[in-house]
Amino acid sequence: LFLLIFVLAIVAAAVFANVRVLLYFQQPEDSKFASSVFSKAIIVSSLTLAWLLNILLPVDVRNSRPVPGILDMQLMWQVAFMVLLAFLVVVVPAAMFYTEVEGDDVIKRKRRYVCCNMFITLFFTTCAVAISYPFLADAAIPVVEYACDTWQDAGEVLSAAQIGQQLCASSSPAHIDIKVGFQVYIIAVLCFIGWFFFVIFGGIGLSAVPLDLILEYTDRPRPIDEQTYQQRRRMLGQAAAKLISNAEAMQTQDGDLCAQKGWRASRKKRQVRTEYNKFKRDVHLLETELERLKVSKFHRGENLAVSIVKLVLGILCAILSIMWVLHIILCVLVPQVDEGSDIEFLDAIFAACEGSGLYPLGVALFAVFTLYLLLCVVKGCLKFGMRFFFVFSIHPMRHQSTPLNSILFNVEMVLITSAAVVQFAQTAFSRYARLTDADVIFAAQIKYMSFYSFFFQNNIFIYSLLGWFVLALIYLLVKPRDNAEIRFDKNADKQIAKIIGINNLSLGKKKGKEAEGSSPLKA
């Protein structure tokens, strides 16, 4: 009964927190209750699903010991991942397609547009699953095979140790071939696909989250005088005019290419998409700098308490990232090399909370570590898009300035990596997750499926995550700020001049050093 009430309390807390997240990021024009209710409900329910997936493991632990609980965790895991599949393939993409065409007068038949895109998505997804399941659902579960070639007398009484020594002394490794159920196969596919996104974006985010928070403290807006404000405002205005001109040129070029076909036309269309992604990046940076400029002038700089909170959060996130890296090395990679290693680290913290009656505290700590990984994925995705804009368009999350479509994009990213994060948590906290249904699903079935076993048994993704984190950390330490980011110093003139398209910006020689000295941002 306690566990059931606890799960319901988690659901209620997740819904409340996710509603607050939506209200914090959505645009003012979307703040009305009747505006885009369908999309908002999908955002809240999707984030709640991600929360529940990451909290299911400690619930499974509590349900498995010290005595088996009333919850059928095997069924709960399967239902949770099937719902995740529905949200990934149907619910969230449908909402994204709808928000894309909502208010677009060019597309007249909006429902037809959404239905056609959904039909294509479902068709390819169904074909991929239906074709791959008969061939990739086999698993070879390792066992120890004992050869018992000595007969025991009917009246002889032997202990278990004597039976092992005298009758079944010879043993050899073997395996049992089985075909996993369809639900387990879907879980394996979702985990496998999610790992690629988790490695790339999560590895970047583990270093980017703390570094960006610390940089927001060091580069915080500071008070400036009227002359500096007017100079910077003119510079931003020139950059904005140049971006508008570029946007009009791209719109004209895109219209000319719509009717063209062939390889050369496709190449030009890809170039236009790359330029558009670069344009969105520069617009995001320009809007950010304008907001910082207003804070510097009208609020006399950022509130010191807010800056200190960012610094403290950056330090805490750095501690979380370091603890994750140490736990991966000590508790996942070292035992793979040295089987006698018995280091628990974070497992010991969760076990201590479980044994001392502080189960809710243990769940809260577990949620902090796993949900932090999802935050790293969102941050890493944005950071990747800001540096490599030719891959995909950025969808930054900004306070009361984020369109619903951008929120849905980040929600889709969170959902697609949630499966990999759950499997990663089960692997990383294997001692804590012992004797659970999650252990049976991930460590006894999915880990040994024929196609995926090479990746999961050898921890290929975990090695890749750690290596990608190190590379991203080195890169961000060398080049911590985004490429075209505007700074209030001499480099700012060069960056804005690059956007405007001229060689130099003359801001006036008089009081030039004063303006630079009263800079609201430190270089």
C-alpha positions as CSV (number, residue, x, y, z in Angstrom):
1,L,0.0,0.0,0.0
2,F,2.8,2.4,0.8
3,L,4.5,1.7,-2.5
4,L,1.3,2.3,-4.4
5,I,0.6,5.6,-2.6
6,F,4.3,6.6,-3.2
7,V,4.0,6.0,-6.9
8,L,0.8,8.1,-7.1
9,A,2.5,10.9,-5.2
10,I,5.4,10.8,-7.7
11,V,2.9,11.0,-10.6
12,A,1.2,14.0,-9.0
13,A,4.6,15.7,-8.3
14,A,5.8,15.1,-11.8
15,V,2.6,16.6,-13.4
16,F,2.8,19.7,-11.2
17,A,6.5,20.2,-12.0
18,N,6.1,19.7,-15.7
19,V,3.2,22.1,-15.8
20,R,5.5,24.7,-14.1
21,V,8.2,23.9,-16.7
22,L,5.7,24.5,-19.5
23,L,4.5,27.8,-18.0
24,Y,8.1,29.0,-17.5
25,F,9.2,28.4,-21.1
26,Q,6.1,28.9,-23.3
27,Q,5.5,32.2,-25.2
28,P,3.1,34.8,-23.8
29,E,0.7,34.3,-26.8
30,D,0.5,30.6,-25.8
31,S,-0.2,31.3,-22.1
32,K,-4.0,31.3,-22.5
33,F,-5.6,28.2,-21.2
34,A,-7.6,27.6,-24.4
35,S,-4.6,28.1,-26.7
36,S,-3.1,24.9,-28.1
37,V,-4.5,22.7,-25.3
38,F,-3.7,19.5,-27.2
39,S,0.0,20.3,-27.6
40,K,0.3,21.4,-24.0
41,A,-1.3,18.3,-22.7
42,I,1.1,16.2,-24.8
43,I,4.1,18.1,-23.5
44,V,3.1,17.6,-19.9
45,S,2.2,14.0,-20.3
46,S,5.4,13.2,-22.3
47,L,7.6,14.8,-19.6
48,T,5.7,12.9,-16.9
49,L,6.2,9.7,-18.8
50,A,10.0,10.4,-18.9
51,W,9.9,11.0,-15.1
52,L,8.1,7.8,-14.4
53,L,10.4,5.7,-16.6
54,N,13.4,7.0,-14.6
55,I,11.7,6.4,-11.3
56,L,10.5,2.9,-12.0
57,L,13.9,1.4,-11.1
58,P,13.9,2.4,-7.4
59,V,10.2,1.4,-7.3
60,D,11.2,-2.0,-8.7
61,V,13.9,-2.3,-6.0
62,R,11.4,-1.5,-3.3
63,N,8.9,-4.0,-4.7
64,S,11.5,-6.8,-4.9
65,R,12.9,-6.7,-1.4
66,P,13.0,-7.4,1.5
67,V,9.8,-9.2,0.5
68,P,8.0,-9.2,-2.9
69,G,5.5,-6.4,-3.3
70,I,2.0,-6.3,-4.8
71,L,3.1,-4.6,-8.0
72,D,3.6,-6.6,-11.2
73,M,6.8,-4.7,-12.2
74,Q,7.3,-6.9,-15.3
75,L,4.0,-5.7,-16.7
76,M,4.7,-2.1,-15.6
77,W,8.0,-2.0,-17.4
78,Q,6.4,-3.4,-20.6
79,V,3.5,-1.1,-20.5
80,A,5.7,1.9,-19.8
81,F,7.9,1.2,-22.8
82,M,5.0,0.5,-25.1
83,V,3.5,3.8,-24.1
84,L,6.9,5.4,-24.8
85,L,6.9,3.9,-28.3
86,A,3.4,5.3,-28.9
87,F,4.5,8.8,-27.8
88,L,7.7,8.6,-29.8
89,V,6.1,7.5,-33.1
90,V,2.6,8.8,-33.0
91,V,1.7,11.4,-30.3
92,V,4.6,13.8,-30.2
93,P,5.3,13.7,-34.0
94,A,1.6,14.4,-34.7
95,A,1.7,17.4,-32.3
96,M,4.9,18.7,-34.0
97,F,3.4,18.4,-37.5
98,Y,0.3,20.2,-36.3
99,T,2.1,23.1,-34.6
100,E,4.3,23.5,-37.7
101,V,1.3,24.2,-40.0
102,E,-0.9,26.0,-37.4
103,G,-1.3,29.5,-38.6
104,D,0.5,28.8,-41.9
105,D,-1.7,30.2,-44.7
106,V,0.4,28.5,-47.3
107,I,-0.8,25.0,-46.4
108,K,-4.6,25.0,-46.8
109,R,-5.4,21.4,-45.9
110,K,-3.7,21.2,-42.5
111,R,-5.3,17.9,-41.4
112,R,-4.4,16.3,-44.6
113,Y,-0.8,17.4,-44.2
114,V,-0.6,16.0,-40.7
115,C,-2.2,12.7,-41.7
116,C,0.1,12.2,-44.7
117,N,3.2,12.8,-42.6
118,M,1.9,10.5,-39.9
119,F,1.1,7.8,-42.4
120,I,4.6,7.9,-43.8
121,T,6.1,7.8,-40.2
122,L,3.9,4.8,-39.1
123,F,4.5,2.9,-42.4
124,F,8.3,3.0,-42.2
125,T,8.2,2.3,-38.4
126,T,5.9,-0.7,-38.8
127,C,7.9,-2.1,-41.7
128,A,11.2,-1.8,-39.8
129,V,9.8,-3.5,-36.7
130,A,7.9,-6.2,-38.6
131,I,10.9,-7.1,-40.8
132,S,13.5,-7.0,-38.0
133,Y,11.7,-8.9,-35.2
134,P,11.8,-12.4,-36.7
135,F,15.6,-12.1,-37.3
136,L,16.9,-10.0,-34.4
137,A,14.8,-11.3,-31.5
138,D,17.0,-14.3,-30.6
139,A,18.9,-14.3,-27.4
140,A,21.7,-16.7,-26.2
141,I,21.6,-16.6,-22.4
142,P,24.8,-17.9,-20.8
143,V,24.5,-20.8,-18.3
144,V,26.9,-23.3,-16.6
145,E,26.3,-26.9,-17.8
146,Y,27.1,-29.6,-15.3
147,A,27.8,-33.2,-16.5
148,C,26.4,-35.7,-13.9
149,D,27.7,-39.1,-15.1
150,T,27.9,-40.9,-11.8
151,W,24.9,-42.8,-10.4
152,Q,23.9,-42.4,-6.8
153,D,22.7,-45.3,-4.7
154,A,19.1,-45.0,-3.8
155,G,19.8,-45.4,-0.1
156,E,22.8,-43.1,0.0
157,V,22.3,-39.8,1.7
158,L,24.6,-37.0,0.5
159,S,24.7,-33.3,1.2
160,A,24.5,-30.7,-1.5
161,A,28.3,-30.1,-1.4
162,Q,28.9,-33.9,-1.7
163,I,26.6,-34.1,-4.6
164,G,28.4,-31.3,-6.4
165,Q,31.8,-32.9,-5.7
166,Q,31.0,-36.5,-6.4
167,L,28.3,-36.6,-8.9
168,C,28.3,-33.3,-10.9
169,A,31.9,-32.2,-10.5
170,S,32.6,-31.3,-14.2
171,S,31.1,-28.1,-15.6
172,S,31.4,-26.1,-18.8
173,P,30.0,-22.8,-20.0
174,A,27.0,-23.1,-22.3
175,H,24.1,-21.0,-23.5
176,I,20.3,-21.4,-23.9
177,D,18.8,-20.1,-27.2
178,I,15.4,-18.3,-26.7
179,K,13.3,-15.9,-28.7
180,V,12.3,-12.9,-26.5
181,G,8.8,-11.6,-26.5
182,F,7.7,-8.7,-28.7
183,Q,7.5,-6.3,-25.8
184,V,11.1,-7.1,-24.7
185,Y,12.2,-6.7,-28.3
186,I,10.6,-3.2,-28.5
187,I,12.4,-2.3,-25.3
188,A,15.7,-3.4,-26.8
189,V,15.1,-1.4,-30.0
190,L,14.2,1.8,-28.1
191,C,17.3,1.4,-25.9
192,F,19.6,0.8,-28.8
193,I,18.4,3.8,-30.8
194,G,18.3,6.0,-27.7
195,W,21.9,5.2,-26.9
196,F,23.2,7.0,-30.0
197,F,21.5,10.2,-29.0
198,F,22.5,9.8,-25.4
199,V,26.1,9.3,-26.2
200,I,26.4,12.2,-28.6
201,F,24.3,14.8,-26.7
202,G,24.6,13.4,-23.2
203,G,28.4,13.3,-23.5
204,I,28.4,17.0,-24.5
205,G,25.9,18.0,-21.9
206,L,27.9,16.4,-19.0
207,S,30.5,19.1,-19.5
208,A,28.4,21.9,-21.1
209,V,25.8,22.2,-18.3
210,P,28.3,23.1,-15.5
211,L,30.5,25.1,-17.8
212,D,27.7,27.3,-19.2
213,L,26.3,28.0,-15.7
214,I,29.7,29.1,-14.5
215,L,30.1,31.2,-17.7
216,E,26.8,32.9,-17.1
217,Y,28.1,34.0,-13.8
218,T,31.5,35.3,-15.1
219,D,29.8,36.9,-18.2
220,R,26.9,38.3,-16.2
221,P,25.4,41.7,-17.4
222,R,26.9,44.6,-15.6
223,P,25.8,48.3,-15.4
224,I,26.7,50.5,-18.4
225,D,26.3,54.1,-19.2
226,E,23.9,55.7,-21.8
227,Q,26.6,56.1,-24.5
228,T,27.7,52.5,-24.3
229,Y,24.1,51.4,-24.4
230,Q,23.3,53.5,-27.5
231,Q,26.4,52.3,-29.3
232,R,25.7,48.6,-28.7
233,R,22.1,49.1,-29.6
234,R,23.0,50.6,-32.9
235,M,25.4,47.7,-33.5
236,L,22.7,45.1,-32.7
237,G,20.3,47.0,-35.0
238,Q,22.7,46.8,-37.9
239,A,23.2,43.1,-37.3
240,A,19.4,42.6,-37.1
241,A,19.0,44.5,-40.4
242,K,21.6,42.3,-42.0
243,L,19.9,39.1,-40.8
244,I,16.5,40.3,-42.1
245,S,18.2,40.9,-45.5
246,N,19.7,37.4,-45.4
247,A,16.3,36.0,-44.5
248,E,14.6,37.7,-47.5
249,A,17.4,36.4,-49.8
250,M,16.9,32.8,-48.5
251,Q,13.2,33.1,-48.9
252,T,13.6,34.1,-52.5
253,Q,16.1,31.4,-53.2
254,D,13.9,28.8,-51.6
255,G,10.9,29.9,-53.7
256,D,13.1,29.6,-56.8
257,L,14.2,26.1,-55.9
258,C,10.8,24.7,-55.1
259,A,9.9,23.8,-58.7
260,Q,13.4,22.5,-59.5
261,K,14.4,18.8,-59.4
262,G,17.5,16.8,-59.8
263,W,20.8,16.4,-58.0
264,R,22.0,20.0,-58.4
265,A,18.7,21.3,-57.1
266,S,18.8,19.0,-54.1
267,R,22.3,20.2,-53.3
268,K,21.2,23.8,-53.4
269,K,18.3,23.1,-51.2
270,R,20.6,21.5,-48.6
271,Q,22.7,24.6,-48.7
272,V,19.6,26.8,-48.1
273,R,18.7,24.6,-45.1
274,T,22.3,25.0,-43.7
275,E,22.1,28.7,-44.2
276,Y,18.7,28.7,-42.5
277,N,20.1,26.8,-39.5
278,K,22.9,29.3,-39.3
279,F,20.4,32.1,-39.5
280,K,18.4,30.7,-36.6
281,R,21.6,30.4,-34.5
282,D,22.6,34.0,-35.2
283,V,19.0,35.2,-34.4
284,H,19.1,33.3,-31.1
285,L,22.4,34.9,-30.1
286,L,21.3,38.3,-31.2
287,E,18.1,38.1,-29.1
288,T,20.1,36.9,-26.1
289,E,22.5,39.8,-26.3
290,L,19.7,42.3,-26.7
291,E,18.1,40.9,-23.5
292,R,21.4,41.2,-21.7
293,L,21.9,44.7,-23.0
294,K,18.5,45.7,-21.5
295,V,19.4,44.1,-18.2
296,S,22.7,46.1,-18.2
297,K,21.0,49.4,-18.9
298,F,17.6,49.3,-17.2
299,H,18.2,46.9,-14.3
300,R,21.8,48.1,-13.6
301,G,23.1,44.7,-14.3
302,E,22.0,41.2,-13.3
303,N,20.8,40.7,-9.7
304,L,23.8,39.5,-7.7
305,A,21.8,36.8,-6.0
306,V,20.7,35.4,-9.3
307,S,24.3,35.3,-10.5
308,I,25.5,33.6,-7.3
309,V,22.7,31.0,-7.7
310,K,23.9,30.3,-11.2
311,L,27.5,29.8,-9.9
312,V,26.3,27.5,-7.1
313,L,24.3,25.5,-9.6
314,G,27.2,25.3,-11.9
315,I,29.4,23.9,-9.1
316,L,26.8,21.4,-8.1
317,C,26.3,20.2,-11.7
318,A,30.1,19.9,-12.0
319,I,30.0,17.7,-8.9
320,L,27.2,15.6,-10.4
321,S,29.1,15.2,-13.7
322,I,32.4,14.2,-11.9
323,M,30.5,11.7,-9.7
324,W,28.9,10.2,-12.8
325,V,32.3,9.8,-14.5
326,L,33.9,8.3,-11.4
327,H,31.0,5.9,-11.0
328,I,31.3,4.8,-14.6
329,I,35.0,4.2,-14.3
330,L,35.0,2.5,-10.9
331,C,31.7,0.5,-11.0
332,V,31.2,-0.3,-14.7
333,L,34.5,-0.3,-16.6
334,V,36.9,-1.5,-13.8
335,P,34.8,-4.6,-13.0
336,Q,34.8,-5.5,-16.6
337,V,38.6,-5.7,-16.6
338,D,39.0,-6.9,-13.0
339,E,36.2,-9.3,-12.0
340,G,37.3,-9.2,-8.4
341,S,36.6,-5.5,-8.0
342,D,33.9,-4.7,-5.5
343,I,33.6,-0.9,-5.5
344,E,30.0,0.3,-4.9
345,F,30.4,4.2,-4.8
346,L,26.9,5.6,-5.6
347,D,25.3,2.1,-5.1
348,A,26.3,2.4,-1.5
349,I,24.5,5.7,-1.0
350,F,21.2,4.3,-2.4
351,A,21.6,1.0,-0.4
352,A,22.2,3.0,2.7
353,C,19.0,5.0,2.2
354,E,17.2,1.7,1.5
355,G,18.4,0.0,4.6
356,S,18.0,2.9,7.0
357,G,14.3,3.6,6.2
358,L,15.1,6.7,4.1
359,Y,13.6,5.2,1.0
360,P,12.0,8.5,-0.3
361,L,15.4,10.2,0.1
362,G,17.0,7.4,-1.9
363,V,14.4,7.8,-4.7
364,A,15.0,11.6,-4.7
365,L,18.7,11.1,-5.0
366,F,18.3,8.6,-7.7
367,A,15.9,10.9,-9.6
368,V,18.5,13.8,-9.3
369,F,21.2,11.7,-11.0
370,T,19.0,10.2,-13.7
371,L,17.0,13.4,-14.6
372,Y,20.3,15.3,-14.6
373,L,21.3,13.1,-17.5
374,L,18.2,14.1,-19.4
375,L,19.0,17.7,-18.8
376,C,22.5,17.1,-20.2
377,V,20.9,15.6,-23.3
378,V,18.8,18.7,-24.0
379,K,21.8,21.0,-23.3
380,G,24.1,18.9,-25.5
381,C,21.6,18.9,-28.3
382,L,21.5,22.8,-28.2
383,K,25.3,23.0,-27.9
384,F,25.8,20.6,-30.8
385,G,23.3,22.6,-33.0
386,M,25.0,25.9,-32.1
387,R,28.4,24.7,-33.2
388,F,27.4,22.3,-36.1
389,F,24.4,24.1,-37.6
390,F,24.7,22.2,-40.9
391,V,23.2,19.1,-39.1
392,F,19.9,20.3,-37.8
393,S,18.1,23.5,-36.7
394,I,18.5,24.6,-33.0
395,H,15.5,24.7,-30.6
396,P,16.7,26.7,-27.6
397,M,14.6,26.7,-24.4
398,R,14.3,30.3,-23.2
399,H,12.1,31.9,-20.5
400,Q,8.7,32.8,-22.0
401,S,10.2,32.9,-25.5
402,T,10.0,29.2,-26.6
403,P,7.5,28.2,-29.3
404,L,5.5,25.1,-28.6
405,N,7.2,23.3,-31.5
406,S,10.6,23.9,-30.0
407,I,9.4,22.5,-26.7
408,L,8.0,19.5,-28.5
409,F,11.3,18.9,-30.2
410,N,13.2,18.9,-26.9
411,V,10.4,16.6,-25.4
412,E,11.0,14.2,-28.3
413,M,14.7,14.2,-27.5
414,V,14.1,13.5,-23.9
415,L,11.8,10.6,-24.7
416,I,14.1,9.0,-27.2
417,T,17.0,9.0,-24.7
418,S,14.9,8.0,-21.7
419,A,15.1,4.3,-22.7
420,A,18.9,4.4,-22.9
421,V,19.1,6.3,-19.6
422,V,17.0,3.6,-17.9
423,Q,19.2,0.8,-19.2
424,F,22.3,2.8,-18.4
425,A,21.1,3.3,-14.8
426,Q,20.4,-0.4,-14.5
427,T,23.9,-1.2,-15.7
428,A,25.6,1.5,-13.6
429,F,23.7,0.6,-10.4
430,S,23.7,-3.1,-11.0
431,R,24.2,-3.9,-7.3
432,Y,21.4,-1.6,-6.3
433,A,19.1,-3.1,-9.0
434,R,19.8,-6.8,-8.1
435,L,16.9,-9.2,-7.9
436,T,14.5,-6.8,-9.8
437,D,12.4,-7.3,-12.8
438,A,14.5,-4.7,-14.5
439,D,17.5,-6.9,-14.0
440,V,15.7,-9.8,-15.7
441,I,14.7,-7.6,-18.7
442,F,17.9,-5.7,-19.3
443,A,20.7,-7.8,-17.8
444,A,19.3,-11.3,-18.5
445,Q,17.5,-10.9,-21.9
446,I,18.3,-7.7,-23.8
447,K,22.0,-7.8,-22.9
448,Y,22.4,-11.2,-24.6
449,M,20.2,-10.7,-27.7
450,S,22.2,-11.8,-30.7
451,F,22.3,-8.5,-32.6
452,Y,22.7,-6.2,-29.6
453,S,25.0,-8.4,-27.4
454,F,28.2,-7.0,-28.9
455,F,27.3,-3.5,-27.9
456,F,25.8,-4.2,-24.5
457,Q,28.1,-7.0,-23.2
458,N,31.2,-5.1,-24.1
459,N,29.8,-1.7,-22.9
460,I,30.6,-0.1,-26.3
461,F,28.1,2.7,-25.7
462,I,29.4,3.4,-22.2
463,Y,33.0,3.6,-23.4
464,S,31.8,5.9,-26.2
465,L,29.9,8.1,-23.7
466,L,33.0,8.5,-21.6
467,G,35.3,9.2,-24.6
468,W,32.9,11.7,-26.1
469,F,32.6,13.5,-22.7
470,V,36.4,13.9,-22.6
471,L,36.6,15.2,-26.1
472,A,33.7,17.6,-25.5
473,L,35.2,18.8,-22.3
474,I,38.6,19.6,-24.0
475,Y,36.8,21.3,-26.9
476,L,34.6,23.4,-24.6
477,L,37.5,24.4,-22.3
478,V,39.5,25.6,-25.4
479,K,36.4,27.2,-27.0
480,P,33.8,27.7,-24.3
481,R,31.6,30.3,-26.1
482,D,29.5,29.8,-29.2
483,N,30.9,30.7,-32.5
484,A,29.0,33.9,-33.4
485,E,28.3,34.9,-29.8
486,I,28.4,38.7,-29.3
487,R,30.5,40.0,-26.5
488,F,30.7,43.5,-25.1
489,D,34.4,44.0,-25.9
490,K,36.6,44.4,-28.9
491,N,35.8,40.9,-30.1
492,A,32.1,41.9,-30.1
493,D,32.8,44.4,-32.9
494,K,34.4,41.7,-34.9
495,Q,31.5,39.2,-34.4
496,I,28.8,41.7,-35.2
497,A,30.8,42.9,-38.1
498,K,30.9,39.3,-39.4
499,I,27.1,39.2,-39.2
500,I,26.7,42.6,-40.8
501,G,29.3,41.7,-43.5
502,I,31.8,44.6,-43.2
503,N,35.4,44.6,-42.2
504,N,35.3,46.9,-39.2
505,L,32.8,48.8,-37.0
506,S,33.7,52.3,-36.0
507,L,32.1,53.2,-32.7
508,G,33.8,56.5,-32.2
509,K,37.2,57.1,-30.7
510,K,35.9,59.3,-28.0
511,K,35.5,57.4,-24.7
512,G,36.2,54.2,-26.5
513,K,38.3,52.8,-23.7
514,E,35.7,54.0,-21.2
515,A,32.9,52.1,-23.0
516,E,35.1,49.0,-23.1
517,G,36.0,49.4,-19.4
518,S,32.4,49.7,-18.4
519,S,31.6,46.6,-20.3
520,P,28.6,44.6,-18.9
521,L,30.3,41.4,-19.8
522,K,33.9,40.4,-19.1
523,A,35.8,39.1,-22.1
